[in-house]
Amino acid sequence: MEPNLKASLVFLEKLTLRPIELDLSDAKEAMEAGLERVDLEHAVMVGCMFNSMNRLVDAFGADLSEDESKRLGNMLNMAGHAVGRSRKKKDAPIGPDLPDFVGNILQPIREEPGDSPVEVRRSIEARLSSAVGALREQPEQELPEELATFVDLIGDDVWGLTDEHFDNLKEMGWSEEAIYEFVYTASMAAGVARLEVGWRWIEEAYSAA
C-alpha cells in the first residue's frame, strides 16, 4: 500500500471510530507521511459523507426511500463538485466555506417543519456533535432516556439498534415519520460532526507547517 493512501486510511479510521480521540498529532503524522493537505481533505469529506449514509442504511436495514435517495445523492453531488473543482486547482474542497457547507446540509434538521419538533432535532444534533468533539453551539434540551439511547446507538453503535428500540419510541407516542426524522438527524449529525473535527485538526497542522 502506498504511504499516502495508508496515511489517509489511518486518519479516517480514527476519525470514524474514535473521533473524540483525534488530535493534532494525527494530522501531523499524515502530513509527515507526505500527504498533501488537499488530498487529506478530500478523503475526510468522502469518508464523512459515507459515515452518514451508512448509518441511515444500517439503522433501517432496508433500501432508502426515493426522496431520501435523492437527498443523499444531492449531498454527494455537492461534495463531488467541490472535490472536482479543487482537484484542478489543488485548493481545499470547501476551505473557508465549511460553515456554509455544514449549514446547507443541516438546514432541514434545524429549521424545516416535520413530524418531530425542531427543538428535539436540534437537541439530537447537539448531543451527537458534542459526543465527537465538534465545536459548535446548538440549543440543547434534555432528551428522554429512550430517545437518548436511540440516537446514541446511531452515533456510536448503529448495529446495536433493534426493533425494540424503535418500538420503545412508538410506545412513547412518536409517529413512524418522527422516528424516521430522528434517524436522519442523528445520521447526518454524526457524519457532519466528524467532518468538522477532521477539518479542524487538518487546518491546525497544515497551517502551521
Rosetta constraint file for C-alpha pairs under 8 A:
AtomPair CA 1 CA 5 HARMONIC 6.81 0.50
AtomPair CA 1 CA 6 HARMONIC 6.39 0.50
AtomPair CA 2 CA 6 HARMONIC 6.20 0.50
AtomPair CA 3 CA 7 HARMONIC 6.05 0.50
AtomPair CA 3 CA 33 HARMONIC 6.52 0.50
AtomPair CA 3 CA 34 HARMONIC 7.71 0.50
AtomPair CA 4 CA 8 HARMONIC 6.32 0.50
AtomPair CA 4 CA 30 HARMONIC 7.75 0.50
AtomPair CA 4 CA 33 HARMONIC 6.44 0.50
AtomPair CA 4 CA 34 HARMONIC 6.29 0.50
AtomPair CA 4 CA 35 HARMONIC 5.27 0.50
AtomPair CA 5 CA 9 HARMONIC 6.29 0.50
AtomPair CA 6 CA 10 HARMONIC 6.13 0.50
AtomPair CA 7 CA 11 HARMONIC 6.28 0.50
AtomPair CA 7 CA 29 HARMONIC 7.59 0.50
AtomPair CA 7 CA 30 HARMONIC 5.16 0.50
AtomPair CA 7 CA 33 HARMONIC 6.53 0.50
AtomPair CA 7 CA 35 HARMONIC 7.15 0.50
AtomPair CA 8 CA 12 HARMONIC 6.12 0.50
AtomPair CA 8 CA 30 HARMONIC 6.81 0.50
AtomPair CA 8 CA 35 HARMONIC 7.65 0.50
AtomPair CA 8 CA 40 HARMONIC 6.20 0.50
AtomPair CA 8 CA 43 HARMONIC 6.72 0.50
AtomPair CA 9 CA 13 HARMONIC 5.91 0.50
AtomPair CA 10 CA 14 HARMONIC 6.53 0.50
AtomPair CA 11 CA 15 HARMONIC 6.19 0.50
AtomPair CA 11 CA 26 HARMONIC 6.50 0.50
AtomPair CA 11 CA 27 HARMONIC 7.24 0.50
AtomPair CA 11 CA 30 HARMONIC 7.14 0.50
AtomPair CA 12 CA 16 HARMONIC 5.93 0.50
AtomPair CA 12 CA 43 HARMONIC 7.57 0.50
AtomPair CA 12 CA 44 HARMONIC 6.56 0.50
AtomPair CA 12 CA 47 HARMONIC 6.87 0.50
AtomPair CA 13 CA 17 HARMONIC 6.01 0.50
AtomPair CA 13 CA 18 HARMONIC 7.81 0.50
AtomPair CA 14 CA 18 HARMONIC 4.98 0.50
AtomPair CA 14 CA 19 HARMONIC 5.99 0.50
AtomPair CA 14 CA 21 HARMONIC 7.60 0.50
AtomPair CA 14 CA 22 HARMONIC 6.50 0.50
AtomPair CA 15 CA 19 HARMONIC 4.30 0.50
AtomPair CA 15 CA 20 HARMONIC 7.96 0.50
AtomPair CA 15 CA 22 HARMONIC 6.31 0.50
AtomPair CA 15 CA 194 HARMONIC 6.47 0.50
AtomPair CA 15 CA 197 HARMONIC 7.91 0.50
AtomPair CA 15 CA 198 HARMONIC 6.73 0.50
AtomPair CA 16 CA 47 HARMONIC 7.97 0.50
AtomPair CA 16 CA 48 HARMONIC 7.69 0.50
AtomPair CA 16 CA 51 HARMONIC 7.24 0.50
AtomPair CA 16 CA 194 HARMONIC 7.17 0.50
AtomPair CA 17 CA 156 HARMONIC 7.99 0.50
AtomPair CA 18 CA 22 HARMONIC 6.86 0.50
AtomPair CA 18 CA 132 HARMONIC 7.92 0.50
AtomPair CA 19 CA 132 HARMONIC 5.36 0.50
AtomPair CA 19 CA 133 HARMONIC 7.27 0.50
AtomPair CA 19 CA 194 HARMONIC 6.65 0.50
AtomPair CA 19 CA 197 HARMONIC 7.31 0.50
AtomPair CA 20 CA 131 HARMONIC 7.15 0.50
AtomPair CA 20 CA 132 HARMONIC 4.70 0.50
AtomPair CA 20 CA 133 HARMONIC 5.43 0.50
AtomPair CA 22 CA 26 HARMONIC 6.44 0.50
AtomPair CA 22 CA 197 HARMONIC 7.95 0.50
AtomPair CA 22 CA 198 HARMONIC 7.84 0.50
AtomPair CA 23 CA 27 HARMONIC 7.12 0.50
AtomPair CA 23 CA 201 HARMONIC 6.28 0.50
AtomPair CA 24 CA 28 HARMONIC 6.22 0.50
AtomPair CA 24 CA 201 HARMONIC 5.33 0.50
AtomPair CA 24 CA 202 HARMONIC 7.68 0.50
AtomPair CA 24 CA 204 HARMONIC 7.11 0.50
AtomPair CA 24 CA 205 HARMONIC 6.24 0.50
AtomPair CA 25 CA 29 HARMONIC 6.08 0.50
AtomPair CA 26 CA 30 HARMONIC 6.50 0.50
AtomPair CA 27 CA 31 HARMONIC 6.25 0.50
AtomPair CA 27 CA 201 HARMONIC 6.02 0.50
AtomPair CA 27 CA 202 HARMONIC 5.57 0.50
AtomPair CA 27 CA 205 HARMONIC 5.95 0.50
AtomPair CA 28 CA 32 HARMONIC 5.99 0.50
AtomPair CA 28 CA 205 HARMONIC 5.64 0.50
AtomPair CA 28 CA 206 HARMONIC 7.67 0.50
AtomPair CA 29 CA 33 HARMONIC 6.14 0.50
AtomPair CA 30 CA 34 HARMONIC 6.85 0.50
AtomPair CA 30 CA 35 HARMONIC 5.74 0.50
AtomPair CA 30 CA 40 HARMONIC 7.99 0.50
AtomPair CA 31 CA 35 HARMONIC 5.07 0.50
AtomPair CA 31 CA 36 HARMONIC 6.61 0.50
AtomPair CA 31 CA 37 HARMONIC 7.28 0.50
AtomPair CA 31 CA 205 HARMONIC 7.77 0.50
AtomPair CA 31 CA 206 HARMONIC 7.32 0.50
AtomPair CA 35 CA 39 HARMONIC 6.79 0.50
AtomPair CA 35 CA 40 HARMONIC 6.72 0.50
AtomPair CA 36 CA 40 HARMONIC 6.49 0.50
AtomPair CA 37 CA 41 HARMONIC 6.18 0.50
AtomPair CA 37 CA 92 HARMONIC 7.75 0.50
AtomPair CA 37 CA 202 HARMONIC 7.21 0.50
AtomPair CA 37 CA 206 HARMONIC 6.63 0.50
AtomPair CA 38 CA 42 HARMONIC 6.22 0.50
AtomPair CA 38 CA 86 HARMONIC 7.93 0.50
AtomPair CA 38 CA 90 HARMONIC 6.42 0.50
AtomPair CA 38 CA 91 HARMONIC 6.17 0.50
AtomPair CA 38 CA 92 HARMONIC 5.18 0.50
AtomPair CA 38 CA 93 HARMONIC 7.32 0.50
AtomPair CA 39 CA 43 HARMONIC 6.28 0.50
AtomPair CA 40 CA 44 HARMONIC 6.17 0.50
AtomPair CA 40 CA 202 HARMONIC 7.92 0.50
AtomPair CA 41 CA 45 HARMONIC 6.17 0.50
AtomPair CA 41 CA 92 HARMONIC 6.72 0.50
AtomPair CA 41 CA 93 HARMONIC 7.08 0.50
AtomPair CA 41 CA 199 HARMONIC 7.04 0.50
AtomPair CA 41 CA 202 HARMONIC 7.56 0.50
AtomPair CA 42 CA 46 HARMONIC 6.32 0.50
AtomPair CA 42 CA 83 HARMONIC 6.38 0.50
AtomPair CA 42 CA 92 HARMONIC 7.85 0.50
AtomPair CA 42 CA 93 HARMONIC 6.68 0.50
AtomPair CA 43 CA 47 HARMONIC 5.97 0.50
AtomPair CA 44 CA 48 HARMONIC 5.98 0.50
AtomPair CA 44 CA 195 HARMONIC 6.44 0.50
AtomPair CA 44 CA 198 HARMONIC 6.70 0.50
AtomPair CA 44 CA 199 HARMONIC 7.73 0.50
AtomPair CA 45 CA 49 HARMONIC 6.31 0.50
AtomPair CA 45 CA 79 HARMONIC 7.31 0.50
AtomPair CA 45 CA 195 HARMONIC 6.30 0.50
AtomPair CA 46 CA 50 HARMONIC 6.40 0.50
AtomPair CA 46 CA 79 HARMONIC 7.63 0.50
AtomPair CA 47 CA 51 HARMONIC 6.22 0.50
AtomPair CA 48 CA 52 HARMONIC 6.57 0.50
AtomPair CA 48 CA 191 HARMONIC 4.82 0.50
AtomPair CA 48 CA 192 HARMONIC 6.49 0.50
AtomPair CA 48 CA 194 HARMONIC 6.24 0.50
AtomPair CA 48 CA 195 HARMONIC 5.67 0.50
AtomPair CA 49 CA 53 HARMONIC 6.42 0.50
AtomPair CA 49 CA 76 HARMONIC 7.09 0.50
AtomPair CA 49 CA 191 HARMONIC 6.03 0.50
AtomPair CA 49 CA 192 HARMONIC 7.47 0.50
AtomPair CA 50 CA 54 HARMONIC 5.74 0.50
AtomPair CA 50 CA 191 HARMONIC 7.51 0.50
AtomPair CA 51 CA 55 HARMONIC 6.41 0.50
AtomPair CA 51 CA 187 HARMONIC 7.64 0.50
AtomPair CA 51 CA 190 HARMONIC 7.20 0.50
AtomPair CA 51 CA 191 HARMONIC 5.00 0.50
AtomPair CA 52 CA 56 HARMONIC 6.51 0.50
AtomPair CA 52 CA 187 HARMONIC 4.78 0.50
AtomPair CA 52 CA 188 HARMONIC 5.14 0.50
AtomPair CA 52 CA 189 HARMONIC 7.72 0.50
AtomPair CA 52 CA 190 HARMONIC 6.47 0.50
AtomPair CA 52 CA 191 HARMONIC 4.67 0.50
AtomPair CA 52 CA 192 HARMONIC 7.67 0.50
AtomPair CA 53 CA 57 HARMONIC 6.35 0.50
AtomPair CA 53 CA 72 HARMONIC 7.39 0.50
AtomPair CA 53 CA 187 HARMONIC 7.17 0.50
AtomPair CA 53 CA 188 HARMONIC 7.96 0.50
AtomPair CA 54 CA 58 HARMONIC 5.92 0.50
AtomPair CA 55 CA 59 HARMONIC 5.79 0.50
AtomPair CA 55 CA 154 HARMONIC 6.51 0.50
AtomPair CA 55 CA 155 HARMONIC 7.98 0.50
AtomPair CA 55 CA 158 HARMONIC 6.36 0.50
AtomPair CA 55 CA 187 HARMONIC 5.52 0.50
AtomPair CA 56 CA 60 HARMONIC 6.38 0.50
AtomPair CA 56 CA 64 HARMONIC 7.98 0.50
AtomPair CA 56 CA 183 HARMONIC 6.72 0.50
AtomPair CA 56 CA 184 HARMONIC 6.57 0.50
AtomPair CA 56 CA 187 HARMONIC 6.01 0.50
AtomPair CA 57 CA 61 HARMONIC 5.70 0.50
AtomPair CA 57 CA 62 HARMONIC 6.30 0.50
AtomPair CA 57 CA 63 HARMONIC 6.83 0.50
AtomPair CA 57 CA 64 HARMONIC 6.84 0.50
AtomPair CA 58 CA 62 HARMONIC 7.64 0.50
AtomPair CA 58 CA 158 HARMONIC 6.64 0.50
AtomPair CA 58 CA 159 HARMONIC 6.67 0.50
AtomPair CA 59 CA 154 HARMONIC 7.07 0.50
AtomPair CA 59 CA 158 HARMONIC 6.08 0.50
AtomPair CA 59 CA 159 HARMONIC 7.23 0.50
AtomPair CA 59 CA 161 HARMONIC 6.71 0.50
AtomPair CA 59 CA 183 HARMONIC 7.24 0.50
AtomPair CA 64 CA 68 HARMONIC 6.04 0.50
AtomPair CA 64 CA 69 HARMONIC 5.91 0.50
AtomPair CA 65 CA 69 HARMONIC 6.05 0.50
AtomPair CA 66 CA 70 HARMONIC 6.23 0.50
AtomPair CA 67 CA 71 HARMONIC 6.23 0.50
AtomPair CA 68 CA 72 HARMONIC 6.15 0.50
AtomPair CA 69 CA 73 HARMONIC 5.91 0.50
AtomPair CA 70 CA 74 HARMONIC 6.05 0.50
AtomPair CA 71 CA 75 HARMONIC 6.32 0.50
AtomPair CA 72 CA 76 HARMONIC 6.22 0.50
AtomPair CA 73 CA 77 HARMONIC 5.99 0.50
AtomPair CA 74 CA 78 HARMONIC 6.09 0.50
AtomPair CA 75 CA 79 HARMONIC 6.37 0.50
AtomPair CA 75 CA 105 HARMONIC 7.31 0.50
AtomPair CA 76 CA 80 HARMONIC 5.89 0.50
AtomPair CA 77 CA 81 HARMONIC 6.10 0.50
AtomPair CA 78 CA 82 HARMONIC 6.38 0.50
AtomPair CA 79 CA 83 HARMONIC 6.21 0.50
AtomPair CA 79 CA 93 HARMONIC 7.81 0.50
AtomPair CA 80 CA 84 HARMONIC 5.94 0.50
AtomPair CA 81 CA 85 HARMONIC 6.12 0.50
AtomPair CA 82 CA 86 HARMONIC 6.24 0.50
AtomPair CA 82 CA 93 HARMONIC 4.87 0.50
AtomPair CA 82 CA 94 HARMONIC 6.42 0.50
AtomPair CA 83 CA 87 HARMONIC 6.05 0.50
AtomPair CA 83 CA 92 HARMONIC 7.88 0.50
AtomPair CA 83 CA 93 HARMONIC 4.87 0.50
AtomPair CA 84 CA 88 HARMONIC 6.89 0.50
AtomPair CA 84 CA 93 HARMONIC 7.94 0.50
AtomPair CA 85 CA 89 HARMONIC 6.74 0.50
AtomPair CA 85 CA 93 HARMONIC 7.32 0.50
AtomPair CA 86 CA 90 HARMONIC 5.20 0.50
AtomPair CA 86 CA 91 HARMONIC 4.79 0.50
AtomPair CA 86 CA 92 HARMONIC 5.92 0.50
AtomPair CA 86 CA 93 HARMONIC 5.25 0.50
AtomPair CA 87 CA 91 HARMONIC 6.99 0.50
AtomPair CA 91 CA 95 HARMONIC 7.80 0.50
AtomPair CA 94 CA 98 HARMONIC 5.72 0.50
AtomPair CA 94 CA 101 HARMONIC 7.34 0.50
AtomPair CA 97 CA 101 HARMONIC 6.11 0.50
AtomPair CA 98 CA 102 HARMONIC 6.04 0.50
AtomPair CA 99 CA 103 HARMONIC 5.93 0.50
AtomPair CA 100 CA 104 HARMONIC 6.07 0.50
AtomPair CA 101 CA 105 HARMONIC 6.57 0.50
AtomPair CA 102 CA 106 HARMONIC 6.22 0.50
AtomPair CA 102 CA 192 HARMONIC 6.79 0.50
AtomPair CA 103 CA 107 HARMONIC 5.63 0.50
AtomPair CA 105 CA 188 HARMONIC 7.90 0.50
AtomPair CA 106 CA 110 HARMONIC 6.24 0.50
AtomPair CA 106 CA 188 HARMONIC 7.38 0.50
AtomPair CA 106 CA 189 HARMONIC 7.72 0.50
AtomPair CA 107 CA 111 HARMONIC 5.81 0.50
AtomPair CA 107 CA 112 HARMONIC 7.22 0.50
AtomPair CA 108 CA 112 HARMONIC 4.84 0.50
AtomPair CA 109 CA 118 HARMONIC 7.01 0.50
AtomPair CA 109 CA 121 HARMONIC 6.07 0.50
AtomPair CA 109 CA 122 HARMONIC 6.83 0.50
AtomPair CA 109 CA 185 HARMONIC 6.15 0.50
AtomPair CA 110 CA 118 HARMONIC 6.15 0.50
AtomPair CA 110 CA 119 HARMONIC 7.94 0.50
AtomPair CA 110 CA 121 HARMONIC 6.83 0.50
AtomPair CA 110 CA 122 HARMONIC 5.74 0.50
AtomPair CA 111 CA 118 HARMONIC 6.46 0.50
AtomPair CA 112 CA 118 HARMONIC 7.36 0.50
AtomPair CA 113 CA 117 HARMONIC 7.42 0.50
AtomPair CA 113 CA 118 HARMONIC 6.78 0.50
AtomPair CA 114 CA 118 HARMONIC 7.61 0.50
AtomPair CA 114 CA 178 HARMONIC 7.35 0.50
AtomPair CA 114 CA 181 HARMONIC 7.80 0.50
AtomPair CA 115 CA 175 HARMONIC 7.38 0.50
AtomPair CA 115 CA 177 HARMONIC 6.03 0.50
AtomPair CA 115 CA 178 HARMONIC 4.83 0.50
AtomPair CA 115 CA 181 HARMONIC 7.69 0.50
AtomPair CA 116 CA 120 HARMONIC 7.05 0.50
AtomPair CA 116 CA 121 HARMONIC 7.26 0.50
AtomPair CA 116 CA 174 HARMONIC 7.93 0.50
AtomPair CA 116 CA 177 HARMONIC 7.87 0.50
AtomPair CA 116 CA 178 HARMONIC 4.76 0.50
AtomPair CA 116 CA 179 HARMONIC 7.86 0.50
AtomPair CA 116 CA 181 HARMONIC 6.91 0.50
AtomPair CA 116 CA 182 HARMONIC 7.81 0.50
AtomPair CA 117 CA 121 HARMONIC 6.60 0.50
AtomPair CA 118 CA 122 HARMONIC 6.13 0.50
AtomPair CA 119 CA 123 HARMONIC 6.16 0.50
AtomPair CA 119 CA 139 HARMONIC 7.76 0.50
AtomPair CA 119 CA 140 HARMONIC 7.64 0.50
AtomPair CA 119 CA 141 HARMONIC 7.68 0.50
AtomPair CA 120 CA 124 HARMONIC 6.25 0.50
AtomPair CA 120 CA 141 HARMONIC 7.40 0.50
AtomPair CA 120 CA 143 HARMONIC 7.53 0.50
AtomPair CA 121 CA 125 HARMONIC 6.26 0.50
AtomPair CA 121 CA 181 HARMONIC 7.91 0.50
AtomPair CA 121 CA 182 HARMONIC 6.76 0.50
AtomPair CA 121 CA 185 HARMONIC 6.35 0.50
AtomPair CA 122 CA 126 HARMONIC 6.12 0.50
AtomPair CA 122 CA 138 HARMONIC 6.82 0.50
AtomPair CA 122 CA 139 HARMONIC 6.54 0.50
AtomPair CA 122 CA 140 HARMONIC 6.63 0.50
AtomPair CA 123 CA 127 HARMONIC 6.04 0.50
AtomPair CA 123 CA 138 HARMONIC 7.44 0.50
AtomPair CA 123 CA 139 HARMONIC 6.39 0.50
AtomPair CA 123 CA 140 HARMONIC 4.32 0.50
AtomPair CA 123 CA 141 HARMONIC 5.72 0.50
AtomPair CA 123 CA 142 HARMONIC 7.64 0.50
AtomPair CA 123 CA 143 HARMONIC 7.40 0.50
AtomPair CA 124 CA 128 HARMONIC 6.33 0.50
AtomPair CA 124 CA 140 HARMONIC 7.81 0.50
AtomPair CA 124 CA 143 HARMONIC 7.90 0.50
AtomPair CA 124 CA 148 HARMONIC 7.96 0.50
AtomPair CA 124 CA 151 HARMONIC 7.01 0.50
AtomPair CA 124 CA 182 HARMONIC 7.68 0.50
AtomPair CA 124 CA 185 HARMONIC 6.96 0.50
AtomPair CA 124 CA 186 HARMONIC 6.33 0.50
AtomPair CA 124 CA 189 HARMONIC 7.95 0.50
AtomPair CA 125 CA 129 HARMONIC 5.97 0.50
AtomPair CA 125 CA 138 HARMONIC 7.82 0.50
AtomPair CA 125 CA 185 HARMONIC 6.53 0.50
AtomPair CA 125 CA 186 HARMONIC 6.33 0.50
AtomPair CA 125 CA 189 HARMONIC 5.20 0.50
AtomPair CA 125 CA 190 HARMONIC 7.96 0.50
AtomPair CA 126 CA 130 HARMONIC 5.97 0.50
AtomPair CA 126 CA 136 HARMONIC 7.91 0.50
AtomPair CA 126 CA 137 HARMONIC 7.49 0.50
AtomPair CA 126 CA 138 HARMONIC 5.54 0.50
AtomPair CA 126 CA 139 HARMONIC 7.06 0.50
AtomPair CA 126 CA 140 HARMONIC 6.14 0.50
AtomPair CA 127 CA 131 HARMONIC 6.25 0.50
AtomPair CA 127 CA 140 HARMONIC 7.48 0.50
AtomPair CA 128 CA 132 HARMONIC 6.64 0.50
AtomPair CA 128 CA 151 HARMONIC 7.83 0.50
AtomPair CA 128 CA 152 HARMONIC 7.21 0.50
AtomPair CA 128 CA 155 HARMONIC 6.42 0.50
AtomPair CA 128 CA 186 HARMONIC 7.00 0.50
AtomPair CA 128 CA 189 HARMONIC 6.27 0.50
AtomPair CA 128 CA 190 HARMONIC 5.99 0.50
AtomPair CA 128 CA 193 HARMONIC 7.66 0.50
AtomPair CA 129 CA 133 HARMONIC 6.38 0.50
AtomPair CA 129 CA 134 HARMONIC 5.20 0.50
AtomPair CA 129 CA 135 HARMONIC 7.74 0.50
AtomPair CA 129 CA 136 HARMONIC 7.48 0.50
AtomPair CA 129 CA 189 HARMONIC 6.31 0.50
AtomPair CA 129 CA 190 HARMONIC 6.65 0.50
AtomPair CA 129 CA 193 HARMONIC 5.17 0.50
AtomPair CA 130 CA 134 HARMONIC 5.71 0.50
AtomPair CA 130 CA 135 HARMONIC 7.34 0.50
AtomPair CA 130 CA 136 HARMONIC 7.93 0.50
AtomPair CA 132 CA 190 HARMONIC 7.93 0.50
AtomPair CA 132 CA 193 HARMONIC 6.78 0.50
AtomPair CA 132 CA 194 HARMONIC 6.84 0.50
AtomPair CA 132 CA 197 HARMONIC 7.60 0.50
AtomPair CA 133 CA 193 HARMONIC 7.72 0.50
AtomPair CA 133 CA 197 HARMONIC 6.66 0.50
AtomPair CA 134 CA 193 HARMONIC 5.42 0.50
AtomPair CA 134 CA 194 HARMONIC 7.24 0.50
AtomPair CA 134 CA 196 HARMONIC 6.09 0.50
AtomPair CA 134 CA 197 HARMONIC 5.47 0.50
AtomPair CA 135 CA 196 HARMONIC 7.94 0.50
AtomPair CA 135 CA 197 HARMONIC 7.89 0.50
AtomPair CA 143 CA 147 HARMONIC 6.30 0.50
AtomPair CA 143 CA 148 HARMONIC 5.61 0.50
AtomPair CA 144 CA 148 HARMONIC 6.04 0.50
AtomPair CA 145 CA 149 HARMONIC 6.11 0.50
AtomPair CA 146 CA 150 HARMONIC 6.21 0.50
AtomPair CA 146 CA 165 HARMONIC 7.65 0.50
AtomPair CA 146 CA 168 HARMONIC 6.79 0.50
AtomPair CA 146 CA 169 HARMONIC 6.84 0.50
AtomPair CA 147 CA 151 HARMONIC 6.25 0.50
AtomPair CA 147 CA 169 HARMONIC 6.83 0.50
AtomPair CA 148 CA 152 HARMONIC 6.01 0.50
AtomPair CA 149 CA 153 HARMONIC 6.22 0.50
AtomPair CA 150 CA 154 HARMONIC 6.63 0.50
AtomPair CA 150 CA 161 HARMONIC 7.42 0.50
AtomPair CA 150 CA 165 HARMONIC 6.39 0.50
AtomPair CA 150 CA 166 HARMONIC 7.98 0.50
AtomPair CA 151 CA 155 HARMONIC 6.18 0.50
AtomPair CA 151 CA 182 HARMONIC 7.36 0.50
AtomPair CA 151 CA 183 HARMONIC 7.27 0.50
AtomPair CA 151 CA 186 HARMONIC 5.89 0.50
AtomPair CA 152 CA 156 HARMONIC 6.01 0.50
AtomPair CA 152 CA 157 HARMONIC 7.53 0.50
AtomPair CA 153 CA 157 HARMONIC 4.63 0.50
AtomPair CA 153 CA 158 HARMONIC 5.02 0.50
AtomPair CA 153 CA 159 HARMONIC 7.82 0.50
AtomPair CA 153 CA 160 HARMONIC 6.47 0.50
AtomPair CA 153 CA 161 HARMONIC 6.45 0.50
AtomPair CA 154 CA 158 HARMONIC 4.20 0.50
AtomPair CA 154 CA 159 HARMONIC 7.96 0.50
AtomPair CA 154 CA 161 HARMONIC 7.45 0.50
AtomPair CA 154 CA 183 HARMONIC 7.34 0.50
AtomPair CA 154 CA 186 HARMONIC 6.41 0.50
AtomPair CA 154 CA 187 HARMONIC 6.65 0.50
AtomPair CA 155 CA 186 HARMONIC 6.50 0.50
AtomPair CA 155 CA 187 HARMONIC 6.87 0.50
AtomPair CA 155 CA 190 HARMONIC 5.58 0.50
AtomPair CA 157 CA 161 HARMONIC 7.62 0.50
AtomPair CA 161 CA 165 HARMONIC 6.36 0.50
AtomPair CA 162 CA 166 HARMONIC 7.01 0.50
AtomPair CA 163 CA 167 HARMONIC 6.09 0.50
AtomPair CA 164 CA 168 HARMONIC 6.03 0.50
AtomPair CA 165 CA 169 HARMONIC 6.72 0.50
AtomPair CA 166 CA 170 HARMONIC 6.47 0.50
AtomPair CA 166 CA 179 HARMONIC 7.61 0.50
AtomPair CA 167 CA 171 HARMONIC 6.15 0.50
AtomPair CA 168 CA 172 HARMONIC 6.43 0.50
AtomPair CA 169 CA 173 HARMONIC 6.70 0.50
AtomPair CA 169 CA 174 HARMONIC 5.76 0.50
AtomPair CA 169 CA 179 HARMONIC 7.33 0.50
AtomPair CA 170 CA 174 HARMONIC 4.98 0.50
AtomPair CA 170 CA 175 HARMONIC 6.28 0.50
AtomPair CA 170 CA 176 HARMONIC 7.32 0.50
AtomPair CA 174 CA 178 HARMONIC 5.99 0.50
AtomPair CA 174 CA 179 HARMONIC 6.55 0.50
AtomPair CA 175 CA 179 HARMONIC 6.31 0.50
AtomPair CA 176 CA 180 HARMONIC 6.12 0.50
AtomPair CA 177 CA 181 HARMONIC 6.32 0.50
AtomPair CA 178 CA 182 HARMONIC 6.31 0.50
AtomPair CA 179 CA 183 HARMONIC 6.34 0.50
AtomPair CA 180 CA 184 HARMONIC 6.23 0.50
AtomPair CA 181 CA 185 HARMONIC 5.95 0.50
AtomPair CA 182 CA 186 HARMONIC 6.06 0.50
AtomPair CA 183 CA 187 HARMONIC 6.00 0.50
AtomPair CA 184 CA 188 HARMONIC 6.09 0.50
AtomPair CA 185 CA 189 HARMONIC 5.98 0.50
AtomPair CA 186 CA 190 HARMONIC 6.02 0.50
AtomPair CA 187 CA 191 HARMONIC 6.43 0.50
AtomPair CA 188 CA 192 HARMONIC 5.99 0.50
AtomPair CA 189 CA 193 HARMONIC 5.79 0.50
AtomPair CA 190 CA 194 HARMONIC 6.46 0.50
AtomPair CA 191 CA 195 HARMONIC 6.44 0.50
AtomPair CA 192 CA 196 HARMONIC 6.39 0.50
AtomPair CA 193 CA 197 HARMONIC 6.25 0.50
AtomPair CA 194 CA 198 HARMONIC 6.03 0.50
AtomPair CA 195 CA 199 HARMONIC 5.99 0.50
AtomPair CA 196 CA 200 HARMONIC 6.09 0.50
AtomPair CA 197 CA 201 HARMONIC 6.66 0.50
AtomPair CA 198 CA 202 HARMONIC 6.21 0.50
AtomPair CA 199 CA 203 HARMONIC 5.99 0.50
AtomPair CA 200 CA 204 HARMONIC 6.30 0.50
AtomPair CA 201 CA 205 HARMONIC 6.05 0.50
AtomPair CA 202 CA 206 HARMONIC 5.99 0.50
AtomPair CA 203 CA 207 HARMONIC 5.71 0.50
AtomPair CA 204 CA 208 HARMONIC 6.28 0.50
AtomPair CA 205 CA 209 HARMONIC 6.61 0.50
